[in-house]
Amino acid sequence: QVQLVESGGGLVQAGGSLRLSCAASGSIDGINIMGWYRQAPGKQRELVARLLSGGTTTYADSVKGRFTISRDNTKNTVYLQMNSLKPEDTAVYYCNIKQIWGMDYWGQGTQVTVSS
Protein backbone atom coordinates (compact mmCIF):
# COMPACT_ATOMS: atom_id res chain seq x y z
CA GLN A 1 0.00 0.00 0.00
CA VAL A 2 1.04 3.56 -0.72
CA GLN A 3 -0.22 6.60 1.10
CA LEU A 4 -0.25 10.01 -0.58
CA VAL A 5 -0.62 13.24 1.39
CA GLU A 6 -1.17 16.43 -0.54
CA SER A 7 -0.72 19.99 0.61
CA GLY A 8 -0.36 23.48 -0.76
CA GLY A 9 -3.77 24.29 -2.15
CA GLY A 10 -5.62 27.48 -1.33
CA LEU A 11 -7.11 30.70 -2.60
CA VAL A 12 -5.04 32.95 -4.84
CA GLN A 13 -5.70 35.87 -7.13
CA ALA A 14 -5.34 35.53 -10.87
CA GLY A 15 -1.70 35.86 -11.87
CA GLY A 16 -0.51 34.44 -8.58
CA SER A 17 1.37 31.24 -7.78
CA LEU A 18 0.94 28.15 -5.67
CA ARG A 19 3.06 25.06 -5.13
CA LEU A 20 1.37 21.74 -4.47
CA SER A 21 3.20 18.93 -2.71
CA CYS A 22 2.44 15.22 -2.57
CA ALA A 23 4.39 13.07 -0.14
CA ALA A 24 4.38 9.34 -0.70
CA SER A 25 4.93 6.75 2.00
CA GLY A 26 4.53 3.01 2.41
CA SER A 27 5.44 0.53 -0.33
CA ILE A 28 6.86 3.11 -2.71
CA ASP A 29 9.18 0.87 -4.70
CA GLY A 30 8.54 0.54 -8.39
CA ILE A 31 6.98 3.95 -8.97
CA ASN A 32 7.29 4.74 -12.66
CA ILE A 33 4.84 7.61 -13.12
CA MET A 34 3.94 10.46 -10.78
CA GLY A 35 1.34 12.95 -11.83
CA TRP A 36 -1.20 15.59 -11.01
CA TYR A 37 -4.81 15.60 -12.17
CA ARG A 38 -7.58 18.07 -11.55
CA GLN A 39 -11.35 18.07 -11.51
CA ALA A 40 -13.46 21.19 -11.78
CA PRO A 41 -17.15 21.20 -10.78
CA GLY A 42 -19.24 19.46 -13.41
CA LYS A 43 -16.22 18.33 -15.39
CA GLN A 44 -14.27 15.13 -15.75
CA ARG A 45 -10.95 14.62 -14.05
CA GLU A 46 -8.14 15.58 -16.41
CA LEU A 47 -4.39 15.13 -16.51
CA VAL A 48 -2.45 18.27 -15.65
CA ALA A 49 1.13 17.01 -15.64
CA ARG A 50 3.06 13.81 -15.21
CA LEU A 51 6.65 12.81 -14.67
CA LEU A 52 8.05 9.50 -15.81
CA SER A 53 10.79 7.74 -13.90
CA GLY A 54 13.29 8.57 -16.64
CA GLY A 55 12.59 12.26 -16.28
CA THR A 56 10.22 12.83 -19.19
CA THR A 57 7.43 15.28 -18.44
CA THR A 58 4.03 15.75 -20.04
CA TYR A 59 1.71 18.72 -19.60
CA ALA A 60 -1.81 19.56 -20.59
CA ASP A 61 -1.82 22.20 -23.31
CA SER A 62 -3.73 24.54 -21.01
CA VAL A 63 -0.88 24.66 -18.46
CA LYS A 64 2.21 24.47 -20.64
CA GLY A 65 4.65 27.23 -19.82
CA ARG A 66 2.90 27.99 -16.53
CA PHE A 67 3.09 24.78 -14.48
CA THR A 68 6.14 22.67 -13.65
CA ILE A 69 6.16 19.18 -12.19
CA SER A 70 9.19 17.99 -10.27
CA ARG A 71 10.22 15.29 -7.84
CA ASP A 72 12.46 15.10 -4.78
CA ASN A 73 13.50 11.48 -4.47
CA THR A 74 15.08 12.07 -1.05
CA LYS A 75 11.68 13.10 0.30
CA ASN A 76 9.54 10.83 -1.91
CA THR A 77 7.63 13.94 -2.85
CA VAL A 78 6.29 15.26 -6.13
CA TYR A 79 5.58 18.95 -6.62
CA LEU A 80 3.48 21.04 -8.95
CA GLN A 81 4.62 24.63 -9.24
CA MET A 82 1.76 26.68 -10.64
CA ASN A 83 2.47 30.18 -11.92
CA SER A 84 0.34 32.76 -13.71
CA LEU A 85 -2.78 31.12 -12.36
CA LYS A 86 -6.08 31.73 -14.09
CA PRO A 87 -9.66 31.41 -12.81
CA GLU A 88 -10.08 28.40 -15.11
CA ASP A 89 -7.38 26.61 -13.10
CA THR A 90 -9.84 26.41 -10.20
CA ALA A 91 -10.35 22.75 -9.35
CA VAL A 92 -9.58 20.01 -6.89
CA TYR A 93 -6.07 18.77 -7.65
CA TYR A 94 -5.17 15.13 -7.12
CA CYS A 95 -1.80 13.48 -6.90
CA ASN A 96 -1.45 10.10 -8.62
CA ILE A 97 1.27 7.50 -8.75
CA LYS A 98 1.52 4.36 -10.82
CA GLN A 99 3.81 1.45 -10.12
CA ILE A 100 5.42 -0.82 -12.67
CA TRP A 101 3.30 -3.79 -11.54
CA GLY A 102 0.06 -1.95 -12.25
CA MET A 103 -0.89 -0.47 -8.88
CA ASP A 104 -2.44 2.99 -9.03
CA TYR A 105 -2.86 5.33 -6.04
CA TRP A 106 -4.60 8.69 -5.55
CA GLY A 107 -4.26 11.43 -2.99
CA GLN A 108 -7.23 12.89 -1.16
CA GLY A 109 -7.27 16.04 -3.28
CA THR A 110 -6.50 19.66 -2.50
CA GLN A 111 -8.65 22.61 -3.51
CA VAL A 112 -7.17 25.36 -5.64
CA THR A 113 -9.31 28.44 -6.14
CA VAL A 114 -8.21 31.30 -8.37
CA SER A 115 -10.17 34.52 -8.07
CA SER A 116 -10.47 37.02 -10.91
Secondary structure, DSSP 8 states (H G I E B T S, - for coil): -EEEEEE--EEEETT--EEEEEEEEES-TTEEEEEEEEE-TTS--EEEEEEETTS-EEE-TTTTTTEEEEEETTTTEEEEEE-S--GGG-EEEEEEEEETTS-EEE---EEEEEE-
